[in-house]
């Protein structure tokens, strides 16, 4: 029998946490264009709340946030939602910052403003995941 219900592929859901409004707007636009569902937050508190209320497949974090560091947030998110990767997208681009991020449980570290590398890293990490979040 033809014409069964159309199965929509669930979109991968990304939470971008950056207190610079223009950065989060840009990430929202770029990642939405790449067919991801994107939400933004600007503080650890807001990001933790969003992560507890809905499921995400990936987090993109800035290192410096008004109420703490992205390192702390990555550890909080890793405990709350094990297995969901964190990418740091930050202006702190020295090797020590990369080591700190990886030690905090990050899956990847991209220096601002390399947005192409960020998008590639997002694609790569999400291609390894089966995005099961309900839209």
Order of alpha helices (4+ residues) and beta strands (2+ residues): beta-alpha-beta-alpha-beta-beta-beta-alpha-beta-alpha-beta-alpha
